[in-house]
Amino acid sequence: MSSLFHNYARRPLSIVKGQGTVVEDDSGKSYLDFTSGIAVTNLGHSHPAIIDVLHRQSEKLWHISNLFDSPEQEKLADALVSDSPLSHAFFCNSGTEANEAAIKLARKHTKKSVIITCEQSFHGRTFGAMSATGQEKIKQGFGPLLESFRHVPFNQLDALEEAVDETVAAIMIEVIQGEGGVHVINKAFAEKVQSICHDKDILLIIDEVQTGISRTGSRYAFEQFELEPDIVTLAKGLGNGFPIGAMLGSAKLFDSFGPGTHGTTFGGNPLAVSVAQKVTELAFDPSFIQQVNDKGTLLKELVSPLLNNSSVKEIRGTGLLLGIELTSEVSSIVKQAEQAGLLLVPAGSHVIRLLPPLTVTREELISASTILNDLILSKVSIDS
């Protein structure tokens, strides 16, 4: 009997080390990791520059609390808000915490309580973030949740317009719904969201927990659309595996988050900040971002022949966040891929999500796509 709660459907596989895109289990078998810890290790496993900065910081200071000024937090905040509609940052430990902070800030600033989110969205598992999430399976068994969230179908303009009234504080969206099936916002919906927020003085919150830190081929996914968020939430790739989250906000929100309004014991600690500084330095470099775009284009090309099969409905996504939707459940393919040396993660029951490190090589992309294409084609042959 395990001493752990069984709240995770764990695979019977113990990963003990990794380097770049390759990880190894406790039996010595190697795998191409196309999960990246679910969009976390954007710069790959055991990146030498990140190991170095963490080691150096560990010998200086681990924790001092947010009772004191932090020049290093200031530097990281500057890097995150540079050349964006955002001006200030709050640091925490996870995406869920970042979204909780965003919800609190939106309600406090506007003095309104309703926040519009989308069906199939995922914003976290604490009560506020879970209430914001548009997936019923996440909420089952927990009793009444917060009532001040309205969920509308993603990319449906009429439903969005109907949900807006004078009680709405904010619209909260993901530009790409990662957990919800890798669905990308369309241009018309993005424009409608922005125009409603502008015309009705409603805040726009963009959840970039999975899509941020160059995952989609730009620093933030919203930069690929005509969107000017008031709040952006980050985590996952920001620390490349070291826990850190961030909520970024525009200048007009500054006075609404004064002393005592929100806080965290561990958020923005020196270890996390040192890692995130190095991550942003590397991941926000324009030449690196161009490489992500090139690799994303190549990956789409490598898996695009699957569209010739009736079992593959669609391939969606941007950069190195792709989803392959099948007509049947993907659990068996994920398991077979693991046996073949490729780690995958689904996005719902019918979508295979591809999340390689942004440092993945061309050869690794070819190897992984060959395994995946062969598995899907063989499944089609068997099923037919």
N, C-alpha and C positions, 0 to 999 in steps of 0.2 A: 504493500500500500504506500503510495507516494505521500510525502508530507506537503506537497503542493496542492492548492486548489486546482480543479480541472476546468478552469475557465478558458483555457486555450485548447484547441483541437491540434495538439502537437503531432508532428510527424516523428516516427521512430528513427530519427537521424540526429546525431550529435556533432555539430561543427566545432572544431577545436582551433583552427587557425585559418588565416587568409592572407593573400597578397594580391593586390590589384583586383582583377575579376575572378580569380581562382581561390576557392576555399577547399578545406580538407576536413574529412570527418575523423572520428577516433579510430577508425580501422585503416586509415591511410589513403582512402579513395578521394580523388579530386573531382571537383565540380566547377562548371562555369556558373557563377552566381548572377542570374538575371532577375533577382529580387532586390538586390542592394539593401537588404534589411527593410524592405517596403519603402523605397525611394529615400533612403537615409545615407548610405555610403556612396554619395555622388562622386567622390574622388577616389573610390576604391578602398580596399582593405589595406591597413598598415601603410598608409602613405608616409614616406620618410619625412617630409617636411612637417606634417602634422604631429608625428611621433616626436620630432625634435622640439617643436614649440611647446608641446604638452610636458615633455620631460623638463625643459628649462623652467617653465612656470611652476611645476610641482616642487621645485627646489627653492622657490621664492615665497609663494603664498597660495594657500588653497581656499581660504574662506575668511572674510572679515565682516560680512553682512552689509546690507544697504543702508546702514546708519551713517556711512561715510562716503565722501566723494569718490568717484571712480573714473579717473581719466581714461582707463582702458575701455570701459563701457561707452564713454563719449566717442572714442575713436571708432568703435564698432557701429554705433548708431549713425555716425556720419557716413560710413561706408554703405550702410543699408538704405539710407534715405537720399543719398546723392542722386542728382538728376532725376528726381521723381516728384510727384505731387505731395510727398510726405515730408515731415519735418522733425518728428520726435519718435523715440523708441522706448518701449518698456520690455524688459527681459524677464523671462520665466523659464520653465523647464520642459515644456512640451507644447504640442499643437493644441491640445484640449485646453490647457491653461491660457494660451494666447487667445483662443476663441472666447473663453469665459471673460477675459479682460476686455475684448472687443464688445461683447454684449453689454457688460457693465458700463463701459465708456459711452456707447451709443445711447443707452437709456438715460444716463445721468446728464449727458450734454443736451439732449433734445427734450428732456422731461416727458418723453413718451415711452410707451412700453411694447408696442407691437413691432416685431421684426419679421420680414418676409424672407423665406428661404425656399429652396427648390426640392421637389420630390427626387428621391434617389441620391440626395446630397449626403455627405458625411462630414460632421464637424467635431466629433469626439464623443466620449462616454460619461462625462460628468453630467449632472442634471441639466445645467443650462445648455451645454453643447449637445447633449443627447436630445433635448427638446427641440433644438434647432435642426437636428438631423432629419432628413426626409425619408427614412427607412424604418418601417414598422418593426422589422425583425430585431433591430437594435434596442427597441423600447419595451419589448414584451416582458411582462412579469414584474415591472417596477412600479406599478400603480400610477396614479395621476402625475403627470409631468407639468412643466410650466405651460400655461395656456396662451401665452402672448406671442406665439409663433404661428404664422400662416404659411402653409406649404403650397407652392404652385408648380405645375408641370414645367420642367426645364425646356427652354426654347419656345414656349408658347406665349405669344404676345398678349392675346386677349385675356387669358387667365391672370397674367401679371397686372394688367391695367385694372381688372375687376377687384383685385386684392388690395389696392391702394386706397387709403382714406386718410383722414386727418389724424388718426391715432398711430400712424406708422412712423417709427423712429429711423429704421434702416432697412435696406435690402442687402442680404448676405448671400453671396454666390461663390461657387468655384468656377473658374474659367474652363477647367477640365475636371469633370467628376471622376476622380480616380477610383475610389471604392465603389462608386455607383455604376461602373461599367465602362470607364474611359469614354465618356461623352463630352464632346467639345462644344462650347458655346458658339452659336452662330452669330454672324455679324448683325443681323436685324435685332436679335434679342439683346445683344450687348448694347446696341445703340438705344434701344427702348429703355433698358435699365438706366443708362446714363442720363437720358433726357428726362425721365421721371424724377430721378434723384435731383437733377439740376432745377427743374421747373417747380418741384414741390418741396424743396429744401429738405430732402431726405438723405440720410447718410448712406454711402455705398461702402460696404465691407466686402473685401475679397479675401477668401481663404486660400492662401498659397502654401499651405502646410506641405502638400505633396508636390506641387508644381513649381515652387520657388527654387532659388539658388541654381539657376541655369538649366534645370531639368528639361524644359521644353524648347530650349534654343534661344532664350533671352533671359535676362536676370530674373524677371518675374513674368509669368504667363500673360498678365494683363497688359504688358507692354506691346503685345501683338495685336491689340484691339484699341479702339478709341474709348478707353476707359480711364477715368481719373478718380481712383478710390480715395475715400477719406480715411479708411483704415485697411491695413493689410496684415494678415497673420502668417507667421513663419514658424518652422521647426524642422524636423526630419533632416534634410540635407545641410542645414545651417551648421550643425556640429559634426557632420560626417560620422555619427555614432556616439558622440559625447552629448549628453542631454542638454539641450538649450532650445528655447522658443522665444519668439519676439512678436510683439504687437507694434506696428508702425502706425502713426497717426499724423494727420495734417495739422498745420499751425493753429487753425481755429479751435481745435480740441484741447489745446494745451491747458487752459485754465480750468477745464472740467475734470482734470485728473491731478488734483493737488494733494498735498500731504494727508495721509490717512484714508484716501479713497480706495486704494488697492495696494497689495504688497505680496511679497514672497520671501521666504527665508533663503532659499538657495539660488533664486533667479539671478542671472548675470554674475555668477561667482567667477573668480579669476581664472580658474582652469577652463571653464566653458567659454569664456570670452576670448581667451588666448587662442583656443582652437578655432572659434568662429571667425576671428580676425584673419587667420591664415586661410581658412576655407574661402572667405569672400575675396581675399587677395588673388587666389588662384582661379576661382570659379567665375569671377566677374571680369577677368581679362578678356578683351574683345577677341583675341585670337583663339582663346579656349572656347568661347561661345560659338565662334565660327566652326570649330572642329565638332562641337556637339551637333550643330545643324547638318554638317556634312555626314556625320555618322547616322543621324536620324534619317536622312534621305536614303543612305545606303541600306539601313535596316528595313525601311519600307519597301525598297526595291527587292530585297532578298526574300521577303515573305509575301510579296504581291502575287506570285504565281498561285498561291493558295486560293485566290479569288476565283480561279477557274473551276473550283470544286463546289458542288452544291451544298456541301456541309459547312462551308464558310460563308457567313452572311455579310460580314463587313470587317474592314480593318480601319481603326480609328486612332487618332492621337497626333501628337506633335513632338518633335525632338526625339528624345529617348524615353518617351512615355507612350507606348502603343498598346492597343487592345485588339485582340483578334476574337471576334464573336462567332461562335459555332451554332449550329442548329441543335446540338445536343450538349449535355453537361461535359465539362472539361476536366473533371477530377481524375479520370483514368489517364488522360494525356499528361497531366501534371505529374502523376505518379510514375508513368513510364519514362518521362523525360528525366526525372530524378535518377532512375535506374540507368539511364544512358549518360548520366553525368551533366545534366543541365537542371538548374534549380529555377522554377517558375512560381508565380503566385497568381491565383485567379482574381477576378474582379466581379464577384457574383458567380452564379452557377454556370454561365455559358460563355464567359469571356476569359481568355488567357491574357494576362497583363505582362508586358515586357518592360523591365526596369533595370537594364544593365547599368553599371557604373558609367559615369560620363567619360571616364578614362579608358573605357573598353577599346580594344584594338580592332582593326579591320578583320584580322584573322579570327578573332574571337566571335565577332558578329557573324562571319561566314560559318563557323563551326556550329554555333548555337542555332542559326536559322536552318542549317542542313538537318540537324537533329529534329527540330520542330516540324519542318516540312515533311520529313520522312514519317514521323509519328502520325501526323494528321492524315497524310495520304494513305498510310497503311490502315488507319482506323476506318477511312472511307471505304477502302477495298473490303475490309472484313464486314462492315455493316451492310454493304450492298450485296 
